[in-house]
C-alpha cells in the first residue's frame, strides 16, 4: 500500500468584525468576510459573503433575514 503525503499550506485571511456585532452559537464565518457594524449572524449560519451593517443573516448559506433596528433609549 502506498500512502501519499499531500502538503497543503494553511492560507489564512482575516475576518473583519465591526462594532456591536453578534455571532450566535455554531455560526461559521468564512475567510475574508466582513461583518458590518451591528450585524447578527444567526445560530448555525454559514456566512461566506460580506454582511452589510445592521443586517441579520441566517441559514446555510447565510442570507439576509431582516434589517436590525434599535429603539432610542
PDB file of N, CA, C, O and CB in Angstrom:
ATOM      1  N   UNK A   1       0.848  -1.164   0.000  1.00  0.00           N
ATOM      2  CA  UNK A   1       0.000   0.000   0.000  1.00  0.00           C
ATOM      3  C   UNK A   1       0.903   1.238   0.000  1.00  0.00           C
ATOM      4  O   UNK A   1       1.841   1.336   0.790  1.00  0.00           O
ATOM      5  CB  UNK A   1      -0.970  -0.008   1.224  1.00  0.00           C
ATOM      6  N   UNK A   2       0.604   2.175  -0.895  1.00  0.00           N
ATOM      7  CA  UNK A   2       1.376   3.412  -0.972  1.00  0.00           C
ATOM      8  C   UNK A   2       0.556   4.526  -0.330  1.00  0.00           C
ATOM      9  O   UNK A   2      -0.586   4.775  -0.715  1.00  0.00           O
ATOM     10  CB  UNK A   2       1.744   3.764  -2.456  1.00  0.00           C
ATOM     11  N   UNK A   3       1.151   5.186   0.644  1.00  0.00           N
ATOM     12  CA  UNK A   3       0.490   6.311   1.299  1.00  0.00           C
ATOM     13  C   UNK A   3       1.175   7.578   0.820  1.00  0.00           C
ATOM     14  O   UNK A   3       2.381   7.755   0.987  1.00  0.00           O
ATOM     15  CB  UNK A   3       0.542   6.189   2.866  1.00  0.00           C
ATOM     16  N   UNK A   4       0.389   8.444   0.229  1.00  0.00           N
ATOM     17  CA  UNK A   4       0.947   9.695  -0.270  1.00  0.00           C
ATOM     18  C   UNK A   4       0.668  10.816   0.713  1.00  0.00           C
ATOM     19  O   UNK A   4      -0.410  10.910   1.300  1.00  0.00           O
ATOM     20  CB  UNK A   4       0.371  10.038  -1.652  1.00  0.00           C
ATOM     21  N   UNK A   5       1.649  11.641   0.869  1.00  0.00           N
ATOM     22  CA  UNK A   5       1.504  12.786   1.756  1.00  0.00           C
ATOM     23  C   UNK A   5       1.335  14.041   0.905  1.00  0.00           C
ATOM     24  O   UNK A   5       2.191  14.358   0.078  1.00  0.00           O
ATOM     25  CB  UNK A   5       2.730  12.918   2.715  1.00  0.00           C
ATOM     26  N   UNK A   6       0.236  14.744   1.110  1.00  0.00           N
ATOM     27  CA  UNK A   6      -0.013  15.978   0.384  1.00  0.00           C
ATOM     28  C   UNK A   6       0.300  17.146   1.295  1.00  0.00           C
ATOM     29  O   UNK A   6      -0.116  17.176   2.454  1.00  0.00           O
ATOM     30  CB  UNK A   6      -1.473  16.048  -0.128  1.00  0.00           C
ATOM     31  N   UNK A   7       1.018  18.081   0.775  1.00  0.00           N
ATOM     32  CA  UNK A   7       1.346  19.271   1.561  1.00  0.00           C
ATOM     33  C   UNK A   7       0.508  20.429   1.044  1.00  0.00           C
ATOM     34  O   UNK A   7       0.684  20.902  -0.079  1.00  0.00           O
ATOM     35  CB  UNK A   7       2.873  19.605   1.484  1.00  0.00           C
ATOM     36  N   UNK A   8      -0.381  20.856   1.871  1.00  0.00           N
ATOM     37  CA  UNK A   8      -1.232  21.999   1.543  1.00  0.00           C
ATOM     38  C   UNK A   8      -0.967  23.084   2.576  1.00  0.00           C
ATOM     39  O   UNK A   8      -1.245  22.900   3.761  1.00  0.00           O
ATOM     40  CB  UNK A   8      -2.755  21.601   1.513  1.00  0.00           C
ATOM     41  N   UNK A   9      -0.430  24.209   2.130  1.00  0.00           N
ATOM     42  CA  UNK A   9      -0.158  25.272   3.094  1.00  0.00           C
ATOM     43  C   UNK A   9      -1.461  25.849   3.646  1.00  0.00           C
ATOM     44  O   UNK A   9      -2.475  25.925   2.952  1.00  0.00           O
ATOM     45  CB  UNK A   9       0.684  26.385   2.445  1.00  0.00           C
ATOM     46  N   UNK A  10      -1.401  26.246   4.899  1.00  0.00           N
ATOM     47  CA  UNK A  10      -2.550  26.884   5.527  1.00  0.00           C
ATOM     48  C   UNK A  10      -2.605  28.322   5.039  1.00  0.00           C
ATOM     49  O   UNK A  10      -1.673  29.098   5.251  1.00  0.00           O
ATOM     50  CB  UNK A  10      -2.464  26.817   7.089  1.00  0.00           C
ATOM     51  N   UNK A  11      -3.701  28.669   4.387  1.00  0.00           N
ATOM     52  CA  UNK A  11      -3.884  30.028   3.901  1.00  0.00           C
ATOM     53  C   UNK A  11      -4.919  30.694   4.790  1.00  0.00           C
ATOM     54  O   UNK A  11      -6.054  30.230   4.901  1.00  0.00           O
ATOM     55  CB  UNK A  11      -4.322  30.052   2.396  1.00  0.00           C
ATOM     56  N   UNK A  12      -4.519  31.774   5.414  1.00  0.00           N
ATOM     57  CA  UNK A  12      -5.447  32.465   6.313  1.00  0.00           C
ATOM     58  C   UNK A  12      -5.747  33.861   5.781  1.00  0.00           C
ATOM     59  O   UNK A  12      -4.863  34.549   5.272  1.00  0.00           O
ATOM     60  CB  UNK A  12      -4.867  32.549   7.745  1.00  0.00           C
ATOM     61  N   UNK A  13      -6.974  34.256   5.902  1.00  0.00           N
ATOM     62  CA  UNK A  13      -7.418  35.583   5.527  1.00  0.00           C
ATOM     63  C   UNK A  13      -8.191  36.141   6.712  1.00  0.00           C
ATOM     64  O   UNK A  13      -9.047  35.453   7.267  1.00  0.00           O
ATOM     65  CB  UNK A  13      -8.292  35.559   4.221  1.00  0.00           C
ATOM     66  N   UNK A  14      -7.902  37.379   7.108  1.00  0.00           N
ATOM     67  CA  UNK A  14      -8.571  37.929   8.293  1.00  0.00           C
ATOM     68  C   UNK A  14     -10.083  38.055   8.130  1.00  0.00           C
ATOM     69  O   UNK A  14     -10.593  38.276   7.032  1.00  0.00           O
ATOM     70  CB  UNK A  14      -7.994  39.280   8.618  1.00  0.00           C
ATOM     71  N   UNK A  15     -10.776  37.912   9.237  1.00  0.00           N
ATOM     72  CA  UNK A  15     -12.216  38.162   9.312  1.00  0.00           C
ATOM     73  C   UNK A  15     -12.357  39.503  10.009  1.00  0.00           C
ATOM     74  O   UNK A  15     -11.775  39.714  11.072  1.00  0.00           O
ATOM     75  CB  UNK A  15     -13.001  37.001  10.083  1.00  0.00           C
ATOM     76  N   UNK A  16     -13.133  40.422   9.413  1.00  0.00           N
ATOM     77  CA  UNK A  16     -13.302  41.755   9.969  1.00  0.00           C
ATOM     78  C   UNK A  16     -14.665  41.834  10.649  1.00  0.00           C
ATOM     79  O   UNK A  16     -15.698  41.703   9.993  1.00  0.00           O
ATOM     80  CB  UNK A  16     -13.165  42.844   8.867  1.00  0.00           C
ATOM     81  N   UNK A  17     -14.668  42.049  11.967  1.00  0.00           N
ATOM     82  CA  UNK A  17     -15.905  42.113  12.744  1.00  0.00           C
ATOM     83  C   UNK A  17     -16.087  43.542  13.229  1.00  0.00           C
ATOM     84  O   UNK A  17     -15.267  44.057  13.990  1.00  0.00           O
ATOM     85  CB  UNK A  17     -15.879  41.108  13.947  1.00  0.00           C
ATOM     86  N   UNK A  18     -17.170  44.184  12.785  1.00  0.00           N
ATOM     87  CA  UNK A  18     -17.455  45.562  13.166  1.00  0.00           C
ATOM     88  C   UNK A  18     -17.928  45.675  14.608  1.00  0.00           C
ATOM     89  O   UNK A  18     -18.005  44.683  15.332  1.00  0.00           O
ATOM     90  CB  UNK A  18     -18.494  46.149  12.241  1.00  0.00           C
ATOM     91  N   UNK A  19     -18.241  46.889  15.008  1.00  0.00           N
ATOM     92  CA  UNK A  19     -18.718  47.167  16.368  1.00  0.00           C
ATOM     93  C   UNK A  19     -20.147  46.640  16.549  1.00  0.00           C
ATOM     94  O   UNK A  19     -20.937  46.638  15.605  1.00  0.00           O
ATOM     95  CB  UNK A  19     -18.663  48.693  16.663  1.00  0.00           C
ATOM     96  N   UNK A  20     -20.463  46.203  17.741  1.00  0.00           N
ATOM     97  CA  UNK A  20     -21.812  45.749  18.111  1.00  0.00           C
ATOM     98  C   UNK A  20     -22.320  44.586  17.270  1.00  0.00           C
ATOM     99  O   UNK A  20     -23.519  44.487  17.012  1.00  0.00           O
ATOM    100  CB  UNK A  20     -22.776  46.891  17.995  1.00  0.00           C
ATOM    101  N   UNK A  21     -21.419  43.705  16.840  1.00  0.00           N
ATOM    102  CA  UNK A  21     -21.791  42.512  16.061  1.00  0.00           C
ATOM    103  C   UNK A  21     -22.054  41.362  17.017  1.00  0.00           C
ATOM    104  O   UNK A  21     -21.366  41.213  18.026  1.00  0.00           O
ATOM    105  CB  UNK A  21     -20.673  42.129  15.036  1.00  0.00           C
ATOM    106  N   UNK A  22     -23.056  40.548  16.694  1.00  0.00           N
ATOM    107  CA  UNK A  22     -23.366  39.368  17.497  1.00  0.00           C
ATOM    108  C   UNK A  22     -23.222  38.147  16.588  1.00  0.00           C
ATOM    109  O   UNK A  22     -23.904  38.040  15.568  1.00  0.00           O
ATOM    110  CB  UNK A  22     -24.815  39.455  18.126  1.00  0.00           C
ATOM    111  N   UNK A  23     -22.335  37.231  16.964  1.00  0.00           N
ATOM    112  CA  UNK A  23     -22.164  35.972  16.240  1.00  0.00           C
ATOM    113  C   UNK A  23     -22.742  34.882  17.138  1.00  0.00           C
ATOM    114  O   UNK A  23     -22.184  34.574  18.191  1.00  0.00           O
ATOM    115  CB  UNK A  23     -20.636  35.692  15.878  1.00  0.00           C
ATOM    116  N   UNK A  24     -23.851  34.307  16.721  1.00  0.00           N
ATOM    117  CA  UNK A  24     -24.561  33.318  17.545  1.00  0.00           C
ATOM    118  C   UNK A  24     -23.839  31.969  17.532  1.00  0.00           C
ATOM    119  O   UNK A  24     -22.904  31.746  16.762  1.00  0.00           O
ATOM    120  CB  UNK A  24     -26.010  33.145  17.047  1.00  0.00           C
ATOM    121  N   UNK A  25     -24.305  31.081  18.409  1.00  0.00           N
ATOM    122  CA  UNK A  25     -23.695  29.759  18.594  1.00  0.00           C
ATOM    123  C   UNK A  25     -23.602  28.981  17.290  1.00  0.00           C
ATOM    124  O   UNK A  25     -24.533  28.978  16.484  1.00  0.00           O
ATOM    125  CB  UNK A  25     -24.487  28.956  19.609  1.00  0.00           C
ATOM    126  N   UNK A  26     -22.465  28.322  17.095  1.00  0.00           N
ATOM    127  CA  UNK A  26     -22.190  27.440  15.970  1.00  0.00           C
ATOM    128  C   UNK A  26     -22.218  28.115  14.603  1.00  0.00           C
ATOM    129  O   UNK A  26     -22.283  27.430  13.583  1.00  0.00           O
ATOM    130  CB  UNK A  26     -23.165  26.336  15.976  1.00  0.00           C
ATOM    131  N   UNK A  27     -22.171  29.438  14.564  1.00  0.00           N
ATOM    132  CA  UNK A  27     -22.088  30.127  13.276  1.00  0.00           C
ATOM    133  C   UNK A  27     -20.678  29.965  12.742  1.00  0.00           C
ATOM    134  O   UNK A  27     -19.715  29.961  13.509  1.00  0.00           O
ATOM    135  CB  UNK A  27     -22.467  31.639  13.407  1.00  0.00           C
ATOM    136  N   UNK A  28     -20.553  29.830  11.430  1.00  0.00           N
ATOM    137  CA  UNK A  28     -19.246  29.736  10.776  1.00  0.00           C
ATOM    138  C   UNK A  28     -19.067  30.985   9.936  1.00  0.00           C
ATOM    139  O   UNK A  28     -19.907  31.297   9.092  1.00  0.00           O
ATOM    140  CB  UNK A  28     -19.122  28.435   9.899  1.00  0.00           C
ATOM    141  N   UNK A  29     -17.974  31.701  10.163  1.00  0.00           N
ATOM    142  CA  UNK A  29     -17.664  32.892   9.395  1.00  0.00           C
ATOM    143  C   UNK A  29     -16.477  32.553   8.499  1.00  0.00           C
ATOM    144  O   UNK A  29     -15.400  32.225   8.995  1.00  0.00           O
ATOM    145  CB  UNK A  29     -17.356  34.122  10.328  1.00  0.00           C
ATOM    146  N   UNK A  30     -16.665  32.629   7.205  1.00  0.00           N
ATOM    147  CA  UNK A  30     -15.634  32.249   6.246  1.00  0.00           C
ATOM    148  C   UNK A  30     -14.482  33.236   6.190  1.00  0.00           C
ATOM    149  O   UNK A  30     -14.588  34.357   6.688  1.00  0.00           O
ATOM    150  CB  UNK A  30     -16.234  32.110   4.884  1.00  0.00           C
ATOM    151  N   UNK A  31     -13.379  32.816   5.582  1.00  0.00           N
ATOM    152  CA  UNK A  31     -12.204  33.676   5.489  1.00  0.00           C
ATOM    153  C   UNK A  31     -12.475  34.920   4.641  1.00  0.00           C
ATOM    154  O   UNK A  31     -13.124  34.852   3.598  1.00  0.00           O
ATOM    155  CB  UNK A  31     -11.032  32.897   4.908  1.00  0.00           C
ATOM    156  N   UNK A  32     -11.964  36.049   5.111  1.00  0.00           N
ATOM    157  CA  UNK A  32     -12.082  37.296   4.371  1.00  0.00           C
ATOM    158  C   UNK A  32     -13.422  37.986   4.460  1.00  0.00           C
ATOM    159  O   UNK A  32     -13.636  38.999   3.793  1.00  0.00           O
ATOM    160  CB  UNK A  32     -11.786  37.047   2.977  1.00  0.00           C
ATOM    161  N   UNK A  33     -14.340  37.463   5.271  1.00  0.00           N
ATOM    162  CA  UNK A  33     -15.678  38.043   5.387  1.00  0.00           C
ATOM    163  C   UNK A  33     -15.643  39.268   6.297  1.00  0.00           C
ATOM    164  O   UNK A  33     -14.939  39.286   7.307  1.00  0.00           O
ATOM    165  CB  UNK A  33     -16.683  36.996   5.929  1.00  0.00           C
ATOM    166  N   UNK A  34     -16.412  40.292   5.926  1.00  0.00           N
ATOM    167  CA  UNK A  34     -16.564  41.492   6.748  1.00  0.00           C
ATOM    168  C   UNK A  34     -17.980  41.522   7.299  1.00  0.00           C
ATOM    169  O   UNK A  34     -18.948  41.497   6.538  1.00  0.00           O
ATOM    170  CB  UNK A  34     -16.256  42.788   5.930  1.00  0.00           C
ATOM    171  N   UNK A  35     -18.102  41.577   8.626  1.00  0.00           N
ATOM    172  CA  UNK A  35     -19.403  41.711   9.288  1.00  0.00           C
ATOM    173  C   UNK A  35     -19.556  43.181   9.664  1.00  0.00           C
ATOM    174  O   UNK A  35     -18.831  43.685  10.522  1.00  0.00           O
ATOM    175  CB  UNK A  35     -19.522  40.767  10.563  1.00  0.00           C
ATOM    176  N   UNK A  36     -20.505  43.871   9.018  1.00  0.00           N
ATOM    177  CA  UNK A  36     -20.704  45.299   9.250  1.00  0.00           C
ATOM    178  C   UNK A  36     -21.178  45.590  10.662  1.00  0.00           C
ATOM    179  O   UNK A  36     -21.701  44.713  11.350  1.00  0.00           O
ATOM    180  CB  UNK A  36     -21.696  45.854   8.257  1.00  0.00           C
ATOM    181  N   UNK A  37     -20.990  46.832  11.084  1.00  0.00           N
ATOM    182  CA  UNK A  37     -21.410  47.259  12.419  1.00  0.00           C
ATOM    183  C   UNK A  37     -22.854  46.860  12.703  1.00  0.00           C
ATOM    184  O   UNK A  37     -23.734  47.047  11.864  1.00  0.00           O
ATOM    185  CB  UNK A  37     -21.249  48.770  12.566  1.00  0.00           C
ATOM    186  N   UNK A  38     -23.089  46.312  13.889  1.00  0.00           N
ATOM    187  CA  UNK A  38     -24.434  45.986  14.330  1.00  0.00           C
ATOM    188  C   UNK A  38     -25.072  44.778  13.670  1.00  0.00           C
ATOM    189  O   UNK A  38     -26.248  44.507  13.912  1.00  0.00           O
ATOM    190  CB  UNK A  38     -25.288  47.135  14.111  1.00  0.00           C
ATOM    191  N   UNK A  39     -24.343  44.048  12.848  1.00  0.00           N
ATOM    192  CA  UNK A  39     -24.941  42.888  12.167  1.00  0.00           C
ATOM    193  C   UNK A  39     -25.025  41.685  13.113  1.00  0.00           C
ATOM    194  O   UNK A  39     -24.363  41.642  14.150  1.00  0.00           O
ATOM    195  CB  UNK A  39     -24.118  42.516  10.905  1.00  0.00           C
ATOM    196  N   UNK A  40     -25.854  40.715  12.731  1.00  0.00           N
ATOM    197  CA  UNK A  40     -26.033  39.491  13.517  1.00  0.00           C
ATOM    198  C   UNK A  40     -25.933  38.295  12.574  1.00  0.00           C
ATOM    199  O   UNK A  40     -26.585  38.262  11.531  1.00  0.00           O
ATOM    200  CB  UNK A  40     -27.408  39.494  14.276  1.00  0.00           C
ATOM    201  N   UNK A  41     -25.110  37.312  12.949  1.00  0.00           N
ATOM    202  CA  UNK A  41     -25.051  36.030  12.245  1.00  0.00           C
ATOM    203  C   UNK A  41     -25.815  35.030  13.108  1.00  0.00           C
ATOM    204  O   UNK A  41     -25.375  34.708  14.211  1.00  0.00           O
ATOM    205  CB  UNK A  41     -23.550  35.558  11.984  1.00  0.00           C
ATOM    206  N   UNK A  42     -26.939  34.541  12.626  1.00  0.00           N
ATOM    207  CA  UNK A  42     -27.805  33.650  13.389  1.00  0.00           C
ATOM    208  C   UNK A  42     -27.140  32.324  13.736  1.00  0.00           C
ATOM    209  O   UNK A  42     -26.115  31.955  13.163  1.00  0.00           O
ATOM    210  CB  UNK A  42     -29.067  33.389  12.621  1.00  0.00           C
ATOM    211  N   UNK A  43     -27.743  31.621  14.680  1.00  0.00           N
ATOM    212  CA  UNK A  43     -27.214  30.340  15.144  1.00  0.00           C
ATOM    213  C   UNK A  43     -27.062  29.369  13.984  1.00  0.00           C
ATOM    214  O   UNK A  43     -28.003  29.146  13.223  1.00  0.00           O
ATOM    215  CB  UNK A  43     -28.125  29.739  16.219  1.00  0.00           C
ATOM    216  N   UNK A  44     -25.874  28.794  13.853  1.00  0.00           N
ATOM    217  CA  UNK A  44     -25.607  27.806  12.818  1.00  0.00           C
ATOM    218  C   UNK A  44     -25.454  28.374  11.417  1.00  0.00           C
ATOM    219  O   UNK A  44     -25.353  27.613  10.455  1.00  0.00           O
ATOM    220  CB  UNK A  44     -26.687  26.812  12.811  1.00  0.00           C
ATOM    221  N   UNK A  45     -25.435  29.690  11.281  1.00  0.00           N
ATOM    222  CA  UNK A  45     -25.309  30.307   9.948  1.00  0.00           C
ATOM    223  C   UNK A  45     -23.940  30.019   9.348  1.00  0.00           C
ATOM    224  O   UNK A  45     -22.941  29.951  10.064  1.00  0.00           O
ATOM    225  CB  UNK A  45     -25.539  31.834  10.027  1.00  0.00           C
ATOM    226  N   UNK A  46     -23.903  29.852   8.050  1.00  0.00           N
ATOM    227  CA  UNK A  46     -22.653  29.684   7.314  1.00  0.00           C
ATOM    228  C   UNK A  46     -22.484  30.957   6.476  1.00  0.00           C
ATOM    229  O   UNK A  46     -23.077  31.100   5.407  1.00  0.00           O
ATOM    230  CB  UNK A  46     -22.661  28.362   6.405  1.00  0.00           C
ATOM    231  N   UNK A  47     -21.662  31.872   6.990  1.00  0.00           N
ATOM    232  CA  UNK A  47     -21.515  33.195   6.377  1.00  0.00           C
ATOM    233  C   UNK A  47     -20.263  33.194   5.506  1.00  0.00           C
ATOM    234  O   UNK A  47     -19.146  33.134   6.018  1.00  0.00           O
ATOM    235  CB  UNK A  47     -21.436  34.319   7.465  1.00  0.00           C
ATOM    236  N   UNK A  48     -20.451  33.260   4.189  1.00  0.00           N
ATOM    237  CA  UNK A  48     -19.339  33.240   3.243  1.00  0.00           C
ATOM    238  C   UNK A  48     -19.226  34.531   2.445  1.00  0.00           C
ATOM    239  O   UNK A  48     -18.296  34.683   1.652  1.00  0.00           O
ATOM    240  CB  UNK A  48     -19.490  32.077   2.300  1.00  0.00           C
ATOM    241  N   UNK A  49     -20.156  35.465   2.639  1.00  0.00           N
ATOM    242  CA  UNK A  49     -20.129  36.754   1.945  1.00  0.00           C
ATOM    243  C   UNK A  49     -20.244  37.866   2.972  1.00  0.00           C
ATOM    244  O   UNK A  49     -20.735  37.647   4.080  1.00  0.00           O
ATOM    245  CB  UNK A  49     -21.274  36.855   0.891  1.00  0.00           C
ATOM    246  N   UNK A  50     -19.793  39.055   2.606  1.00  0.00           N
ATOM    247  CA  UNK A  50     -19.861  40.198   3.499  1.00  0.00           C
ATOM    248  C   UNK A  50     -21.295  40.488   3.920  1.00  0.00           C
ATOM    249  O   UNK A  50     -22.233  40.311   3.143  1.00  0.00           O
ATOM    250  CB  UNK A  50     -19.255  41.421   2.835  1.00  0.00           C
ATOM    251  N   UNK A  51     -21.451  40.940   5.175  1.00  0.00           N
ATOM    252  CA  UNK A  51     -22.766  41.266   5.720  1.00  0.00           C
ATOM    253  C   UNK A  51     -22.840  42.782   5.899  1.00  0.00           C
ATOM    254  O   UNK A  51     -21.989  43.358   6.577  1.00  0.00           O
ATOM    255  CB  UNK A  51     -23.026  40.518   7.081  1.00  0.00           C
ATOM    256  N   UNK A  52     -23.846  43.443   5.300  1.00  0.00           N
ATOM    257  CA  UNK A  52     -23.974  44.890   5.453  1.00  0.00           C
ATOM    258  C   UNK A  52     -24.258  45.277   6.906  1.00  0.00           C
ATOM    259  O   UNK A  52     -24.753  44.462   7.684  1.00  0.00           O
ATOM    260  CB  UNK A  52     -25.084  45.419   4.544  1.00  0.00           C
ATOM    261  N   UNK A  53     -23.942  46.521   7.266  1.00  0.00           N
ATOM    262  CA  UNK A  53     -24.231  46.978   8.631  1.00  0.00           C
ATOM    263  C   UNK A  53     -25.713  46.839   8.973  1.00  0.00           C
ATOM    264  O   UNK A  53     -26.579  47.030   8.119  1.00  0.00           O
ATOM    265  CB  UNK A  53     -23.796  48.435   8.802  1.00  0.00           C
ATOM    266  N   UNK A  54     -25.989  46.508  10.213  1.00  0.00           N
ATOM    267  CA  UNK A  54     -27.334  46.412  10.791  1.00  0.00           C
ATOM    268  C   UNK A  54     -28.237  45.457  10.026  1.00  0.00           C
ATOM    269  O   UNK A  54     -29.419  45.731   9.823  1.00  0.00           O
ATOM    270  CB  UNK A  54     -27.974  47.777  10.833  1.00  0.00           C
ATOM    271  N   UNK A  55     -27.665  44.324   9.603  1.00  0.00           N
ATOM    272  CA  UNK A  55     -28.414  43.287   8.890  1.00  0.00           C
ATOM    273  C   UNK A  55     -28.318  41.973   9.658  1.00  0.00           C
ATOM    274  O   UNK A  55     -27.262  41.638  10.193  1.00  0.00           O
ATOM    275  CB  UNK A  55     -27.881  43.113   7.438  1.00  0.00           C
ATOM    276  N   UNK A  56     -29.417  41.235   9.712  1.00  0.00           N
ATOM    277  CA  UNK A  56     -29.447  39.923  10.344  1.00  0.00           C
ATOM    278  C   UNK A  56     -29.420  38.876   9.236  1.00  0.00           C
ATOM    279  O   UNK A  56     -30.238  38.912   8.317  1.00  0.00           O
ATOM    280  CB  UNK A  56     -30.711  39.753  11.264  1.00  0.00           C
ATOM    281  N   UNK A  57     -28.462  37.934   9.332  1.00  0.00           N
ATOM    282  CA  UNK A  57     -28.377  36.849   8.356  1.00  0.00           C
ATOM    283  C   UNK A  57     -28.533  35.508   9.066  1.00  0.00           C
ATOM    284  O   UNK A  57     -28.182  35.368  10.238  1.00  0.00           O
ATOM    285  CB  UNK A  57     -27.031  36.904   7.582  1.00  0.00           C
ATOM    286  N   UNK A  58     -29.065  34.525   8.340  1.00  0.00           N
ATOM    287  CA  UNK A  58     -29.251  33.192   8.898  1.00  0.00           C
ATOM    288  C   UNK A  58     -29.265  32.173   7.766  1.00  0.00           C
ATOM    289  O   UNK A  58     -29.506  32.518   6.609  1.00  0.00           O
ATOM    290  CB  UNK A  58     -30.559  33.113   9.726  1.00  0.00           C
ATOM    291  N   UNK A  59     -29.006  30.925   8.107  1.00  0.00           N
ATOM    292  CA  UNK A  59     -29.123  29.834   7.143  1.00  0.00           C
ATOM    293  C   UNK A  59     -27.801  29.362   6.583  1.00  0.00           C
ATOM    294  O   UNK A  59     -26.731  29.856   6.939  1.00  0.00           O
ATOM    295  CB  UNK A  59     -29.994  30.250   6.026  1.00  0.00           C
ATOM    296  N   UNK A  60     -27.909  28.368   5.676  1.00  0.00           N
ATOM    297  CA  UNK A  60     -26.760  27.792   5.011  1.00  0.00           C
ATOM    298  C   UNK A  60     -27.071  27.688   3.520  1.00  0.00           C
ATOM    299  O   UNK A  60     -27.811  26.790   3.118  1.00  0.00           O
ATOM    300  CB  UNK A  60     -26.399  26.402   5.614  1.00  0.00           C
ATOM    301  N   UNK A  61     -26.540  28.562   2.705  1.00  0.00           N
ATOM    302  CA  UNK A  61     -25.684  29.693   3.044  1.00  0.00           C
ATOM    303  C   UNK A  61     -26.504  30.817   3.673  1.00  0.00           C
ATOM    304  O   UNK A  61     -27.714  30.917   3.471  1.00  0.00           O
ATOM    305  CB  UNK A  61     -24.947  30.204   1.795  1.00  0.00           C
ATOM    306  N   UNK A  62     -25.814  31.654   4.438  1.00  0.00           N
ATOM    307  CA  UNK A  62     -26.499  32.749   5.137  1.00  0.00           C
ATOM    308  C   UNK A  62     -27.073  33.749   4.135  1.00  0.00           C
ATOM    309  O   UNK A  62     -26.408  34.155   3.182  1.00  0.00           O
ATOM    310  CB  UNK A  62     -25.532  33.463   6.109  1.00  0.00           C
ATOM    311  N   UNK A  63     -28.312  34.128   4.376  1.00  0.00           N
ATOM    312  CA  UNK A  63     -28.991  35.142   3.570  1.00  0.00           C
ATOM    313  C   UNK A  63     -29.600  36.179   4.506  1.00  0.00           C
ATOM    314  O   UNK A  63     -29.916  35.863   5.654  1.00  0.00           O
ATOM    315  CB  UNK A  63     -30.087  34.501   2.654  1.00  0.00           C
ATOM    316  N   UNK A  64     -29.770  37.414   4.031  1.00  0.00           N
ATOM    317  CA  UNK A  64     -30.393  38.434   4.883  1.00  0.00           C
ATOM    318  C   UNK A  64     -31.814  38.037   5.268  1.00  0.00           C
ATOM    319  O   UNK A  64     -32.607  37.619   4.425  1.00  0.00           O
ATOM    320  CB  UNK A  64     -30.406  39.794   4.169  1.00  0.00           C
ATOM    321  N   UNK A  65     -32.119  38.174   6.553  1.00  0.00           N
ATOM    322  CA  UNK A  65     -33.446  37.843   7.066  1.00  0.00           C
ATOM    323  C   UNK A  65     -34.248  39.115   7.299  1.00  0.00           C
ATOM    324  O   UNK A  65     -35.418  39.208   6.930  1.00  0.00           O
ATOM    325  CB  UNK A  65     -33.342  37.025   8.370  1.00  0.00           C
ATOM    326  N   UNK A  66     -33.594  40.097   7.921  1.00  0.00           N
ATOM    327  CA  UNK A  66     -34.249  41.379   8.144  1.00  0.00           C
ATOM    328  C   UNK A  66     -33.214  42.415   8.538  1.00  0.00           C
ATOM    329  O   UNK A  66     -32.061  42.089   8.819  1.00  0.00           O
ATOM    330  CB  UNK A  66     -35.340  41.261   9.225  1.00  0.00           C
ATOM    331  N   UNK A  67     -33.641  43.657   8.555  1.00  0.00           N
ATOM    332  CA  UNK A  67     -32.787  44.744   8.983  1.00  0.00           C
ATOM    333  C   UNK A  67     -32.913  44.888  10.496  1.00  0.00           C
ATOM    334  O   UNK A  67     -34.010  44.791  11.046  1.00  0.00           O
ATOM    335  CB  UNK A  67     -33.155  46.068   8.258  1.00  0.00           C
ATOM    336  N   UNK A  68     -31.795  45.118  11.159  1.00  0.00           N
ATOM    337  CA  UNK A  68     -31.797  45.266  12.607  1.00  0.00           C
ATOM    338  C   UNK A  68     -32.026  46.736  12.952  1.00  0.00           C
ATOM    339  O   UNK A  68     -31.320  47.617  12.460  1.00  0.00           O
ATOM    340  CB  UNK A  68     -30.463  44.747  13.224  1.00  0.00           C
ATOM    341  N   UNK A  69     -33.016  46.990  13.800  1.00  0.00           N
ATOM    342  CA  UNK A  69     -33.319  48.357  14.224  1.00  0.00           C
ATOM    343  C   UNK A  69     -33.319  48.403  15.740  1.00  0.00           C
ATOM    344  O   UNK A  69     -33.881  47.527  16.399  1.00  0.00           O
ATOM    345  CB  UNK A  69     -34.686  48.842  13.653  1.00  0.00           C
ATOM    346  N   UNK A  70     -32.687  49.427  16.287  1.00  0.00           N
ATOM    347  CA  UNK A  70     -32.651  49.611  17.734  1.00  0.00           C
ATOM    348  C   UNK A  70     -33.543  50.780  18.107  1.00  0.00           C
ATOM    349  O   UNK A  70     -33.565  51.804  17.423  1.00  0.00           O
ATOM    350  CB  UNK A  70     -31.203  49.843  18.233  1.00  0.00           C
ATOM    351  N   UNK A  71     -34.273  50.620  19.192  1.00  0.00           N
ATOM    352  CA  UNK A  71     -35.108  51.712  19.671  1.00  0.00           C
ATOM    353  C   UNK A  71     -34.239  52.718  20.431  1.00  0.00           C
ATOM    354  O   UNK A  71     -33.287  52.343  21.115  1.00  0.00           O
ATOM    355  CB  UNK A  71     -36.254  51.174  20.576  1.00  0.00           C
ATOM    356  N   UNK A  72     -34.580  53.985  20.300  1.00  0.00           N
ATOM    357  CA  UNK A  72     -33.858  55.008  21.054  1.00  0.00           C
ATOM    358  C   UNK A  72     -34.229  54.907  22.523  1.00  0.00           C
ATOM    359  O   UNK A  72     -35.383  54.663  22.878  1.00  0.00           O
ATOM    360  CB  UNK A  72     -34.165  56.424  20.510  1.00  0.00           C
ATOM    361  N   UNK A  73     -33.232  55.099  23.359  1.00  0.00           N
ATOM    362  CA  UNK A  73     -33.484  54.981  24.806  1.00  0.00           C
ATOM    363  C   UNK A  73     -33.999  56.265  25.364  1.00  0.00           C
ATOM    364  O   UNK A  73     -34.267  56.353  26.562  1.00  0.00           O
ATOM    365  CB  UNK A  73     -32.228  54.573  25.549  1.00  0.00           C
TER     366      UNK A  73
END
